[in-house]
């Protein structure tokens, strides 16, 4: 069993920054992918970014490229999402997840955190 705990959400003004963290525990993670997804009220959950624990290869959704960066600290088994130049439309609950398949697909992830709220004021 894997436990994922997100933190770092909050209220920020447009143009500001936040760094989300996802602490993972429960077993060895090296072969897995870690993803960040978000869900705003009334909208479907959407892919934000993902990274492979072992290789560090990463992917970001087009709408966050140049603003958000995913990274990981293997020693701390923690994944981060640095979010800069935040926009009101970035407001959502952000979830981290662990999986093995296509990292843009939420259905490919087996374990999910509880989510952390990000609010961006205009």
KAURHU-V762020 format. One record per helix or strand of 2 or more residues. SS is the DSSP state (alpha for helix, beta for strand). FROM is the first residue (numbers start at 1). TO is the last residue. If there is no record, write none. Layout:
# KAURHU-V762020
ss=SS from=FROM to=TO
ss=SS from=FROM to=TO
This chain:
# KAURHU-V762020
ss=beta from=3 to=7
ss=beta from=10 to=13
ss=beta from=18 to=25
ss=beta from=33 to=39
ss=beta from=46 to=52
ss=beta from=58 to=60
ss=alpha from=62 to=64
ss=beta from=68 to=73
ss=beta from=78 to=83
ss=alpha from=88 to=90
ss=beta from=92 to=99
ss=alpha from=106 to=108
ss=beta from=109 to=112
ss=beta from=116 to=121
